[in-house]
Amino acid sequence: MIIGFQLHDKTNSAIFMGSGKKNSIQEVVDLIKERYVDADKADSVSQAVIDNLLAHLDPHSVYIPSKYVKDVNDDLQGNFQGIGIEYQLINDSVNVMNVIKDGPGEKAGLQVGDILLKANDTTLLYGKKTNGAEIRKTLRGEAGSTVKITVLRIGKLLNVTITRGNIPVPSIDAAYIIAPETGYIKLNKFGDRTYEEFMQNLEKLQKQGMKKLILDLRGNGGGLVNEATAIADEFLDENKLVVYTEGNQSPRTDYKCRKEGLFEKGSLAVLIDETSASASEILSGALQDWDRATIIGRRSFGKGLVQQQFQLSDGSALRLTVAHYYTPLGRNIQKPYDNKSKQDYDDELMKRYHDGELTGKDTSINRGKAYKTPAGHTVYGGGGITPDIFVPIDTSKSSVAYTRFYFRNTLNSFVYHYFLTNRSKFDKITTTTQLQQQFIPGEAEWQNIKSTAQERDGISLAEVTPKEKADILQRMQALMARQLFRTEGYYEIENKNDNTIKKALETLK
């Protein structure tokens, strides 16, 4: 103890047994913070230095300022603390789109259609300066804490006091029987409870007679590797390797199957696209390497770098890349990033589109090293997972007016107000089948949508193609299903016109 205290006293270091000697980078940062003329610039210099340092490493090592750490961690933990509503900013006002069943908001009496005006009598939640991040910060808070909300409901002002609670964020958007003996599961991320949710829904579908499965990983940007490998274990038999990691300072670590899986024999199709990344690529890559599933869609993103999160003394965090992911055959999942700026790396997906990879099969084949699966199929390395069956992106719906219409969220707002106006009719609908039979948007709805787009956002839909018009009306039905039945209802209707789903159903016949 005496030696330790003497060392600490002599080195004047905050780190036990540290040298106390600063490097030149730390000296420069300290001098700027202590002596620079403008305080506001001096305060931001540390993050600028860190960001520039990380930019020289790889695209996925990232610094997380302390004020964002909780939000980042909440996303993976599968829950956050708040009032339990889904809302949208419409005309600079917070409109309640959905109230989570049995959540704090529902218990306090909030309803779909309510407009939130104030929090705790002082914080305005409407107006031109309304900021999404500030609204989120105001509504969220520690479980057990309260917030008083001033609500506008059908022209009347109400005060509602809500006790915040833990709000689950599901990893599964939909799980239902999509065709005879065929199940469909849509995974949006790999968080703390993803495997648990997956097993609950897999068992539910098997009880309903499922013998074949479509696993949809499109748009899934990844998450926790342990959740992905646990799900892979349900599809693969024996002691099969799922993925391994290896880095300069990280020895090889193998992730293998450890138990008998619940769905080792049934036919399996996995859907991926250019936004499927990381854990999604680990799962689809393992199933492809072992000939366990047919991979359908377009080449995945190509994120095969392992990040480890380190907590820093000021409450911020550093996610540092420590290893690469490799599929069972040894394919490096990470796409090349050497000699590319962060902007070039981020723009790579747009480059795929302009190069024709997303629209033409001939350009979708990965030109990396070829590997042979146990059944003799050829798969490719070089970044991302190349599907066994290619489905091009639909470019038939790409007029300027159509694109602006979706970019401005016009249809979402229209459907929400349409629901409120016709609520008595929709309250009697209890299934998506009923909705499809009783609500078929037609010419009357189309004229209403056109006038709303013109008046609200200055968008003329007069020149959209017949296919684009049909898509908008079909999407209106799907969005109404989401309004009534959340995300599962949305996918039950939207999937009926999805080319990748149609290809998967053909493959599983």
Secondary structure, DSSP 8 states (H G I E B T S, - for coil): -HHHHHHHHHHT-SSTT------HHHHHHHHHHHH-S-HHHHHHHHHHHHHHHHHTT-TT-EEE-HHHHHHHHHHHHTEEEE--EEEEEETTEEEEEEE-TTSHHHHHT--TT-EEEEETTTEE--STT--HHHHHHHH---TT-EEEEEEEETTEEEEEEEE-EEEE--SEEEEEEEETTEEEEEE--B-TTHHHHHHHHHHHHHHTT--EEEEE-TT---B-HHHHHHHHHTT--TT-EEEEEE-SSS--EEEE--S--SSSSSEEEEEE-TT--THHHHHHHHHHHTT-SEEEES------EEEEEEE-TTS-EEEEEEEEEE-TT--B-----TT--HHHHHTHHHHHHHHTTTT-GGGTS--S-EEE-TTS-EEE-SSS---SEE-----SS--HHHHHHHHTTHHHHHHHHHHHHTHHHHTT--SHHHHHHH----HHHHHHHHHHHHHHH----TT--HHHHHHHHHHHHHHHHHHHHHHHHHHHHHGGG-HHHHHHHHHH-
